[in-house]
Amino acid sequence: MDPLTTQSERKPELIEPRTPTEKLVAEVWCELLEVDAVDVTEDFFELGGHSLLAVQVVFQLSDRTGVELELEEFFDLGTIEEVAAQLDRTGAAGAGLDTTEVYEGEL
């Protein structure tokens, strides 16, 4: 790496979705933000999202999970991992989503 590269220019490793709910949220974000992948810790609005896209995200997630997420909640949460955790807490598991954690590696 070039020693003159600033911290803001370095691209950290992408933290990929770890749960089925995170994968679903990431899928919706990628579709609406028109990107190939998103880090589960990145903020929706820092990725280029805006209030009109946020409305679409909330609608699509509610439609796909059967769980109503308030727009105000979405604004407060901000990241895929936070939105997914809220969906899981408020009933995504009861809506038929498999919310089992997926662990890779040897047992």
Buried (B, 14 or more C-beta within 10 A) or exposed (E): EEEEEEEEEEEEEEBEBBBBBBBBBBBBBBEBBEEEEBBBEBEBEEBEBEEEBBEEBBEBBBEBBBBEBEEEBBEEBBBBBBBBBBBBEBEBBEBEBEBEEEEEEEE
